[in-house]
Amino acid sequence: MAPSKSRKDKDDTNNPDFQLNGIGNYLFQKTVGEGNFAKVKLAKHKITGAEVAIKIIDKTTLDEKKLGKLYREVRIMKLLNHPHIVKLYEVIETKYTVFLVMEYASGGELYDYLVVHGKMKEKEARIKFRQILSAVSYCHKKRVIHRDLKAENLLLDSNLDIKIADFGFSNYYDPDGKLDTFCGSPPYAAPELFQGKRYTGPEVDVWSLGVILYVLTTGCLPFDGKNLQEMRESVCRGKYRIPFYLSDVCEKLLRKFLIRDPYKRSNLDFLNEDPWINDGFTESPVARDVSTRVYEDDTIIKLLETKYNIPPESVLKSLRENIYDDVAAMYYLLYYD
Ligand SMILES: CC1(C)C(=O)N([C@H]2C=Cc3c(O)cccc32)c2nc(Nc3ccccc3)ncc21
């Protein structure tokens, strides 16, 4: 941590970038979130007026290992392009700071939504849960696991649709390999993580999804404890109360997620025929790849050229070469507007 100055203000760092009122084509508006290495500000794109959220990471506070994790998070965010995952628009890096310009989810955390509105009816929970499953299944197909799925990381946009955020704990996984980093938040962590066992990857997200389904439909956590030891015992015992109002099909679905044996709780394919998941829908949320949104949309490229004098070839170059620069950001901001 950079030596703190005598001033007691929030920006307790020597990093000059933290005193800015904007960066690139963006003007900061207000702080939306604050962590120990990063700050997230709501910002406005000067040219299109679009609202974005900019995650500002102070590199001077990161050691080699944490810096490596940051660049891995950015690489993974660049890979992901799904309607229910927060979109990365632009990456701006200075000597001291990384600015991740991302989609702003104006509805805030699903966690806060549940605190305010209480548990969801199964019909509403199904819609939200299908969105979450579609996004997580998309990640798993790209060999990416999130590892910190929880109600606090599930954001809502202005239509109250799900936007999965915070891939800070995410990683690639090898279907034949093993990972051993204990990640995530205890109430959502799979038993094998508490037991320090190595794991493949998707199965730890599958457990967290079971906890999320329980939280959506009951407004409570299935496993709880007043300290980590009690929490661990509760999770490893794997017993949780089923409220009377929960439907049989929902109870059966919970049982498919909250299986203590990681080898039985393998991946999300079991959802294709699940009656609760597919009630009222013709297609499973994990069936096919709904995610790749159409890119190189001619109308947007034309608009960028006529209204903003951006040559089409430079837009296509940035999009095709996965360069998250100001040109790509213009395209995304107009495309998602
Ligand atoms: C850039 C990105 C993805 C991000 O890192 N955060 C932070 C910041 C606060 C926070 C949180 O409270 C939970 C998860 C992620 C985050 C974002 N927060 C939002 N909206 C929001 C709006 C009102 C309250 C909370 C979040 N949109 C996009 C992001």
The ligand as a MOL file (V3000), in Angstrom:
LIG
                    3D

  0  0  0     0  0            999 V3000
M  V30 BEGIN CTAB
M  V30 COUNTS 29 33 0 0 0
M  V30 BEGIN ATOM
M  V30 1 C -18.0730 -2.0310 -13.3440 0
M  V30 2 C -18.9770 -2.9670 -12.5470 0
M  V30 3 C -19.0570 -4.3280 -13.2090 0
M  V30 4 C -18.4550 -3.0860 -11.1370 0
M  V30 5 O -17.3480 -3.5230 -10.8170 0
M  V30 6 N -19.3960 -2.6420 -10.2590 0
M  V30 7 C -19.2210 -2.6210 -8.8150 0
M  V30 8 C -19.6590 -1.3850 -8.1460 0
M  V30 9 C -20.4760 -1.6660 -7.0790 0
M  V30 10 C -20.7040 -3.0820 -7.0960 0
M  V30 11 C -21.4850 -3.9070 -6.2610 0
M  V30 12 O -22.1330 -3.3730 -5.2040 0
M  V30 13 C -21.5620 -5.2870 -6.5310 0
M  V30 14 C -20.8850 -5.8150 -7.6260 0
M  V30 15 C -20.1080 -5.0100 -8.4780 0
M  V30 16 C -20.0440 -3.6690 -8.1500 0
M  V30 17 C -20.5190 -2.2210 -10.9200 0
M  V30 18 N -21.6520 -1.7450 -10.4040 0
M  V30 19 C -22.6430 -1.4410 -11.2920 0
M  V30 20 N -23.8270 -0.9760 -10.8190 0
M  V30 21 C -24.2180 -0.7490 -9.5080 0
M  V30 22 C -25.1920 0.2270 -9.2980 0
M  V30 23 C -25.6230 0.4900 -8.0050 0
M  V30 24 C -25.0850 -0.2150 -6.9130 0
M  V30 25 C -24.1210 -1.2000 -7.1330 0
M  V30 26 C -23.6840 -1.4680 -8.4290 0
M  V30 27 N -22.5330 -1.5800 -12.6330 0
M  V30 28 C -21.3730 -2.0740 -13.1680 0
M  V30 29 C -20.3400 -2.3930 -12.2930 0
M  V30 END ATOM
M  V30 BEGIN BOND
M  V30 1 1 1 2
M  V30 2 1 2 3
M  V30 3 1 2 4
M  V30 4 1 2 29
M  V30 5 2 4 5
M  V30 6 1 4 6
M  V30 7 1 6 7
M  V30 8 1 6 17
M  V30 9 1 7 8
M  V30 10 1 7 16
M  V30 11 2 8 9
M  V30 12 1 9 10
M  V30 13 1 10 11
M  V30 14 2 10 16
M  V30 15 1 11 12
M  V30 16 2 11 13
M  V30 17 1 13 14
M  V30 18 2 14 15
M  V30 19 1 15 16
M  V30 20 1 17 18
M  V30 21 2 17 29
M  V30 22 2 18 19
M  V30 23 1 19 20
M  V30 24 1 19 27
M  V30 25 1 20 21
M  V30 26 1 21 22
M  V30 27 2 21 26
M  V30 28 2 22 23
M  V30 29 1 23 24
M  V30 30 2 24 25
M  V30 31 1 25 26
M  V30 32 2 27 28
M  V30 33 1 28 29
M  V30 END BOND
M  V30 END CTAB
M  END
